[in-house]
Amino acid sequence: MTISPFLFALICLAGGLGSMLRAALTARLSRKLQAAVAILIINATGSLLIGAAFGRLSEAGTVALPVGFSLLAIGLLGGFTTVSTFALQVLDLWQAGRRGFALQIALGSALLCPALAGLGVAVARMV
């Protein structure tokens, strides 16, 4: 798929919106949860949503609506989820001596997010 300058701008705007949603949700969740858990919840939610989007917009593994999927998956959900923040949170926990919790967050993310993406695909294809 070729990305036109207009589509690129829309993807950038959607990514900015996703980042704003992540920042707001992180702030809200961090009032009651540790920041690393808040990031895990956000990444897990984003994984479920991207799986659902792919499942809904795809047919036999090919995305039927590449523009809509690009806006949603690359833009909005790409800005919403964050591997870099996750990595920094795990590193911070590790360096603070909370190695067990750091490993729980790292393994939880590595296992939970792909599983939820798969669940999202499955549920979206059933609807």
FENZI-V612728 format. One record per helix or strand. SS is the DSSP state (alpha for helix, beta for strand). FROM is the first residue (numbers start at 1). LEN is the number of residues. Records with the same first field share a line. If there is no record, write none. Layout:
# FENZI-V612728
SS = FROM-LEN ; FROM-LEN
This chain:
# FENZI-V612728
alpha = 5-25 ; 35-23 ; 66-15 ; 83-13 ; 99-28
beta = 58-2 ; 62-2
